[in-house]
Amino acid sequence: MAFEIPKVSYSGKIKEIQLGEGPKAITVGGEASYPFHLFEGEMPHAPRIAMEVYDVAPEDWPPAAMEPFAGVMDDPVAWAKKCIDEYGAEMICLQLVSIDPNGLDRSVAEATEVVQKVAEAVDVPLIVWGCGNDEKDAEVLRQVAEVCEGKSLSIGPVTEDNYKQVGAAAIAYKHTVIASTPIDINLCKQLNILLADLGVPDEKIVVDPTTGGLGYGLEYTYSVMERSRMAALTQQDERLQFPMICNLAKEVWKVKEVKTPEAEDPKLGDGKKRGVAMEATTAMSLLLAGASVLVMRHPEAIAQVRTALQDLSSN
């Protein structure tokens, strides 16, 4: 008797979302099966990787993370261009860390000027990520949405505390919102309902489940993302049928296992190999949990994930 692989019956489908405009626009989503279960259903669009760029030169990155971007880290435009021209970035994620009220607290005008310059300099889809302070992000992202009308940005994090302000601006100027909730499937669903009630079209929503790095909450993130995909694909939960984005690089490269120099703790081994391996492992775990977009940092980690994606997508 021939062996037959057991197959799941899917009743739902992840929505297809276009990110960016023009010939280099990217479409994500569209899956009709669990991640990479190509023997059960379609996965028409492979997950994509965005390379992160900071709006101010970081001071707390380990040397291994700074090395690939030497000479451009004080210029976001040059940094973004290097990511595209030298490392083949198909998306850019501009991290607005300088607007944090607990940090440099740069003004809305300063932040908007930086975003506008980067948006005009690149021809790939642009993600604009705030500092995580709901009030400041609302101020900045509303203005960013206005001055970048027609650029079809992806802007976030959009939370329950600022979704009305940022969501309204996204609707008016036709941008995609990144709906961010703290690793909770019910909160995720609720925010998606609120955005729909506000009038944000389904084709303009991607979900940020939030994540930790390897060894720092990754397993909990994986579980929540997995449950979300189960509800979306087998329980016909339309408010969870959105592509997911994971802003993982900053979570990986801030932990002590990555930042501790080899000289201080020789048993940890080479710092660069350590960081690259942790970022690549985190990224692959999130892909298997259902991520459609990964925000990554180190070119070598990205190269490893790209190779794995090619292998997974061809089987």
SEKETOR-796272 format. One record per residue (C-alpha): residue in one letter; z, x, y. Coordinates in steps of 0.25 Angstrom, whole numbers, plus 5000, padded with zeros to 4 digits. Example, Ala and Ser with C-alpha at 12.3 -4.5 7.8 and 13.67 -1.06 7.14 Angstrom:
! residues 2
A503150494982;S502950554996;
! end
This chain:
! residues 315
M500050005000;A499650065013;F500650095024;E500550015036;I501250065049;P502249955054;K501749905068;V502449835079;S501849705085;Y501749715100;S501749595109;G501749665122;K501049765130;I501449865141;K500749835155;E499649925160;I499949985173;Q499050075182;L499650185189;G498950245201;E497550215207;G496150275205;P495550355194;K496850415190;A497650295189;I498450285176;T498650155167;V499950155159;G500550045149;G499649955141;E500449985128;A500449885117;S501349955107;Y502550055108;P502250195114;F501150265106;H501150165094;L499650165094;F499650115080;E500249985085;G499549955099;E498850015111;M499350115121;P498150115130;H498750215141;A499450335137;P500750365145;R500650455157;I501350565164;A501650575179;M502150715184;E503250705194;V503250765208;Y504450775217;D504350745232;V505250865235;A505450995227;P506550975217;E507651075217;D508351045204;W507151065194;P507251175183;P506251285185;A505451235173;A505151105180;M504751165193;E503851275188;P502651195186;F502651145200;A503051275208;G502451275222;V502251125223;M503651065222;D503851055237;D502550975239;P502350845231;V500850835234;A500650975228;W501550945217;A500850825213;K499450895214;K499951005205;C500450905194;I499050835194;D498150955196;E498951055187;Y499650975177;G498750855176;A499750745181;E499150605180;M500250545188;I501250595198;C502650545200;L503250585214;Q504750585213;L505350555227;V506650625225;S506750665239;I507050525244;D508350515237;P509450475246;N510450575239;G509450685240;L508450725251;D508350575255;R506950595261;S506450475270;V505450365265;A504450425275;E504550565268;A504450515254;T503250425257;E502450535264;V502650625251;V502250505242;Q501050485251;K500550625250;V500650635235;A499950505233;E498850545242;A498750685235;V498650635220;D497650555213;V498550515201;P499550395200;L500750425208;I502250385205;V503250385216;W504650395211;G505850375220;C507150435220;G507950325213;N508750275225;D508250135225;E508450115240;K507750245244;D506650225234;A506350085239;E506150135253;V505250245249;L504450175238;R504150065247;Q503550155258;V502850235247;A502150115242;E501650075255;V501050215260;C500450235246;E499750095245;G498550105236;K499050225228;S499650145217;L500950225216;S502050195205;I503350195213;G504750185208;P505850185204;V505850035207;T507249975203;E507949845204;D508549885217;N507249925224;Y506149845217;K505949745228;Q505649845238;V504749945230;G504149835222;A503649755234;A503049885240;A502349915227;I501749775227;A501249785241;Y500649925239;K500249915225;H501050015218;T501750025204;V503250015203;I504150095193;A505149995189;S506450075186;T507650035178;P508850115172;I508450125157;D508649975154;I507649875148;N508249755155;L508349815169;C506849865167;K506449725163;Q507149665175;L506549755185;N505149725180;I505449575182;L505949605196;L504649675199;A503849565194;D504549465202;L504349545214;G502849545211;V502649685206;P501449675197;D501649715182;E500549815183;K501349885194;I502549905186;V503050025178;V504450045172;D505350155173;P506450145163;T507150275168;T507350385159;G508250505155;G507750635150;L507950685136;G509350685132;Y509750605145;G509550465141;L508150475136;E508550395123;Y509050275131;T507750275140;Y506950285127;S507650165121;V507550075134;M506050105135;E505850075120;R506549945121;S505649915134;R504349945126;M504849855114;A505149735123;A503849755130;L502949775118;T503649685107;Q504449585115;Q503349555126;D504349585137;E503349585149;R504349645159;L504449775151;Q502949795148;F502749905159;P502450045157;M503650145159;I503750265167;C504750375165;N505150475176;L505750575166;A505550715172;K506650715182;E507550665171;V507250775161;W507250895171;K508550865177;V509450875165;K510251005162;E509451035149;V508251055157;K508851115170;T509851215163;P509151355164;E509051425151;A509851545156;E511051445158;D510951395144;P510051475135;K510151385123;L509351275131;G508151365130;D506951375140;G507151285152;K505651245153;K505451215139;R506751135139;G506251045151;V504851025146;A505350985132;M506350885138;E505350825147;A504250815137;T505250755127;T505750655137;A504350615140;M503950595126;S505150505123;L504850415135;L503350405130;L503850365117;A504750255123;G503550195131;A503450275144;S502050255151;V502250355162;L503150485162;V503550565174;M503550705170;R503750845176;H503450975168;P501950995165;E502251055151;A503150935147;I501950845152;A500950925144;Q501750905131;V501950755134;R500450735137;T500050805123;A501050715116;L500450595123;Q499050635118;D499550645104;L500250515104;S499150435111;S498050485101;N498850445088;
! end
